[in-house]
Amino acid sequence: MKAVLTDERFDDPEWIYERKLDGIRTIAIRDGGKVRLLSRNDLDLGFTAVAEAIEKQKGRFAIDGEVVALVGDQTSFEALARRGHDSVPLTYYVFDILWIDGEDVRSKPLRERKQLLKDTIDFHDPLRFTEHRNEGGVAYFQEACRNGWEGVIAKRADSPYSSKRSKDWLKFKCGHGQELVIGGFTEPRGTRIELGALLLGVYEGDHLRYAGKVGTGFDRATLKELGEKLRSRRRETSPFSDEVREKGTTWVEPELVAQIGFAEWTRDGRLRHPRFLGLREDKAARDVTREG
């Protein structure tokens, strides 16, 4: 189930409010065999410590949550994306349950599923129950922004679990950031290696629209990783449907998805002050559209 971005902020006793986490959405399945951790596009995720913790649980179940890397009390997608270069402990915040011992519970109201989740899982690190508030959505959003969090997810308390994007779950975002598709890169300058900037876009139907470039947020290890992935995807023509006026450009197949933080969207649909945070392997490029 996916949330819809909204600019509306509200208090409503028929909704609950959770902290929005900056990680990788993960479905965990324990069904008698090897524990499976799946991304939202059904890729197997290699979060060994999380899988081992779920293996120690009892019963058969499928749960939904977010795997994050914590830096202090903040979640950092940048640290999560670079876990291959550094030793980063992971935490799995679980917020929903889909089935238990063969029973599909997705049609049950959210509050009831929350209680089933608490009754089913023995929560200890790296597994954590995602706490929620039953009131004060506006105040919680303001608190989230003061604390530097991603924002708040508002969920209709009596809603069933639907395997699609639904207005029963809404995103209150504090800052700007989303996934964008990499369609090319520019040449490096000076001591920079591999690339200068990534050329980014979002899909509108079947058309990849250019959204600007990002040249900050890379360390040397990330540049090497990106260079290897991009070289294997080179193509002769631009994948963007609109003209891109950049010199020294190498085009690539639009398959890689980057998480980008930025200040705002400009009037002409470009990113202002973007920063590369990491690659997302949990989302298909064709699913990337502009969120706001």
C-alpha positions in Angstrom: 0.0 0.0 0.0 1.4 3.4 -1.0 0.6 6.9 0.3 -0.5 9.9 -1.7 1.4 13.2 -1.3 -0.8 16.1 0.0 -0.3 19.7 1.0 -3.2 19.5 3.4 -2.5 19.2 7.1 -5.3 18.2 9.5 -6.4 16.8 12.8 -9.1 14.1 12.6 -9.9 11.4 15.2 -10.7 8.9 12.4 -7.0 9.0 11.3 -3.7 8.0 13.0 -0.3 9.7 12.4 3.1 8.0 12.1 6.6 9.4 11.5 7.6 9.3 7.9 10.9 7.3 7.6 13.6 7.8 5.0 14.6 4.2 4.2 13.7 1.3 1.9 10.1 -0.1 2.1 10.3 -3.8 2.9 7.8 -6.7 3.1 9.1 -9.5 5.3 7.7 -13.0 4.9 8.2 -15.8 7.3 6.5 -18.9 6.0 8.4 -22.0 7.1 11.3 -21.7 4.7 14.0 -19.1 4.3 12.8 -15.6 5.4 12.2 -13.3 2.4 12.7 -9.6 2.4 11.1 -8.0 -0.7 11.2 -4.4 -2.0 8.2 -2.7 -3.4 9.2 -4.0 -6.9 9.7 -7.5 -5.5 13.5 -7.5 -5.4 15.2 -9.7 -2.8 16.8 -7.4 -0.2 20.0 -8.5 1.4 19.5 -7.2 4.9 21.0 -10.1 6.8 20.7 -8.9 10.4 17.0 -8.1 9.8 16.3 -11.5 8.2 18.0 -13.2 11.1 15.9 -11.3 13.6 12.7 -12.3 11.8 13.9 -15.9 11.6 14.0 -16.0 15.4 10.3 -15.1 15.6 7.5 -17.6 16.0 4.7 -18.4 13.6 4.1 -17.6 9.9 3.4 -14.0 8.8 3.9 -11.2 6.3 4.7 -7.8 7.7 5.3 -4.4 6.1 7.7 -1.7 7.2 10.7 0.4 6.5 14.4 -0.6 6.8 16.4 2.5 7.8 19.9 3.5 8.8 19.9 5.6 12.0 22.4 8.4 12.5 21.6 9.5 16.0 17.8 9.7 16.1 17.6 10.6 12.4 17.0 8.2 9.5 19.5 8.7 6.7 18.9 7.3 3.2 22.4 8.5 2.3 23.9 6.3 5.0 21.6 3.4 4.0 22.6 3.7 0.3 26.3 3.6 1.2 26.1 0.7 3.6 28.4 -1.3 1.2 31.2 1.2 1.9 30.8 1.4 5.7 29.5 -0.7 8.5 26.0 0.7 9.0 23.6 -1.0 11.5 20.0 -1.3 10.2 16.7 -1.0 11.9 13.4 -2.4 10.6 10.4 -0.2 11.6 7.3 -2.4 11.2 3.9 -0.7 10.8 1.5 -3.3 9.3 0.7 -7.0 9.0 -0.8 -8.7 5.9 -1.4 -12.2 7.0 -0.9 -14.5 10.0 -0.6 -18.3 9.9 -2.3 -18.5 6.6 -5.1 -16.0 7.4 -5.2 -12.9 5.1 -5.9 -9.9 7.5 -5.6 -7.1 4.9 -9.4 -6.5 5.0 -9.4 -5.8 8.7 -9.3 -2.2 9.9 -5.9 -0.6 10.4 -6.3 -0.3 14.2 -7.1 -4.0 14.5 -4.1 -4.9 12.3 -1.8 -2.8 14.5 -2.9 -4.8 17.5 -2.4 -8.1 15.7 1.0 -6.9 14.7 1.9 -6.2 18.4 0.5 -9.6 19.4 2.5 -11.4 16.7 6.0 -9.9 16.7 8.4 -9.9 19.7 9.9 -6.5 19.1 13.6 -6.0 19.9 16.5 -4.5 17.9 16.7 -4.5 15.0 12.9 -4.9 14.9 10.8 -1.9 16.1 7.1 -1.3 16.2 6.3 2.0 14.5 4.6 4.1 17.1 1.6 6.3 16.1 -0.5 9.1 17.5 -4.3 9.1 17.5 -4.7 12.8 17.4 -2.8 16.1 16.8 -1.8 15.5 13.2 -0.9 19.2 12.6 1.1 19.5 15.8 2.9 16.2 15.0 3.8 17.5 11.6 5.2 20.7 13.0 7.2 18.7 15.6 8.5 16.4 12.7 9.8 19.4 10.8 11.4 21.0 13.8 13.2 17.7 14.5 14.5 17.4 10.9 12.4 14.4 10.1 11.0 13.5 6.6 7.5 14.3 7.7 4.3 12.4 8.8 2.2 9.7 7.3 -1.5 10.1 8.0 -3.6 6.8 7.8 -7.3 6.4 8.0 -7.8 4.3 11.1 -10.5 2.0 9.7 -8.9 1.5 6.3 -8.1 -2.0 4.9 -4.7 -2.7 3.4 -4.8 -2.1 -0.4 -2.0 -3.2 -2.7 -1.9 0.1 -4.5 -1.5 3.9 -3.9 -4.5 5.1 -1.9 -5.8 8.3 -0.4 -6.4 6.3 2.8 -2.7 7.0 3.4 -1.4 10.5 3.0 2.1 12.0 3.1 2.8 15.3 4.9 6.4 16.0 3.8 8.6 18.6 5.6 11.1 19.1 2.8 11.5 18.3 -0.8 12.9 15.1 -2.0 12.0 12.2 -4.3 13.2 9.6 -6.7 14.4 10.6 -10.2 15.5 8.7 -13.2 19.1 9.0 -14.5 19.2 9.6 -18.2 22.7 10.7 -18.7 25.8 12.4 -17.3 28.3 15.1 -18.1 32.1 14.8 -18.2 34.1 15.3 -15.0 36.3 18.3 -14.6 39.5 18.9 -12.6 40.2 16.1 -10.1 36.7 14.8 -10.3 36.5 11.2 -11.5 33.9 9.3 -13.6 31.3 12.1 -14.1 30.5 15.7 -13.5 26.7 15.7 -13.0 23.8 13.3 -13.4 21.0 14.3 -15.8 17.6 13.5 -14.2 14.0 13.1 -15.2 10.5 12.0 -14.3 8.0 10.2 -16.3 4.8 11.7 -17.7 3.0 8.8 -19.2 5.5 7.3 -21.7 7.7 10.4 -21.8 10.8 11.0 -19.7 10.8 14.7 -18.9 14.1 16.4 -18.1 14.1 17.8 -14.5 17.7 19.1 -14.3 21.1 17.9 -13.2 22.8 17.1 -9.9 26.5 17.5 -9.2 26.8 17.4 -5.5 26.5 14.6 -2.8 29.1 12.2 -4.3 32.1 10.8 -2.6 34.9 8.9 -4.5 33.5 5.5 -3.8 30.0 6.5 -5.0 31.5 8.0 -8.2 33.3 4.8 -8.9 30.1 2.8 -8.4 28.0 5.1 -10.5 30.6 5.2 -13.3 30.6 1.4 -13.5 26.8 1.2 -13.6 26.4 4.0 -16.1 29.1 2.8 -18.6 27.3 -0.5 -19.0 24.1 1.4 -19.9 25.4 3.8 -22.6 23.3 4.7 -25.6 23.6 7.0 -28.6 20.5 9.1 -28.2 18.9 11.0 -25.5 16.2 9.2 -23.5 14.5 12.5 -22.6 11.5 13.6 -24.7 12.5 17.3 -24.4 15.7 19.0 -25.4 18.6 18.9 -22.9 21.2 21.7 -23.5 24.3 20.3 -21.8 27.8 20.0 -23.2 29.9 16.8 -23.0 26.9 14.6 -22.4 26.8 10.8 -22.3 23.4 9.3 -22.6 22.3 6.1 -20.8 19.4 3.8 -20.7 16.9 5.2 -18.2 17.0 2.3 -15.8 18.8 3.7 -12.6 16.8 5.6 -10.0 18.4 8.1 -7.7 17.1 9.6 -4.4 17.5 13.3 -4.6 17.0 16.0 -2.0 16.3 19.5 -3.3 15.0 23.0 -2.2 12.0 23.2 -4.5 10.7 22.8 -8.1 11.1 25.8 -10.3 8.3 27.1 -12.5 9.8 25.4 -15.6 9.9 22.0 -13.8 13.6 22.0 -12.8 15.1 21.0 -9.5 16.5 23.9 -7.4 19.7 23.1 -5.3 19.6 19.3 -5.8 21.8 16.9 -3.9 22.4 13.2 -4.6 21.6 10.9 -1.7 21.9 7.5 -3.2 20.7 4.9 -5.7 17.3 3.3 -5.2 17.1 -0.4 -6.2 13.7 -0.8 -4.8 11.7 1.2 -7.4 11.3 0.7 -11.1 12.3 3.7 -13.3 8.9 3.7 -15.1 7.1 4.2 -11.8 9.0 7.5 -11.1 6.7 10.5 -11.5 6.8 14.0 -10.1 5.3 14.1 -6.6 4.7 17.8 -6.0 
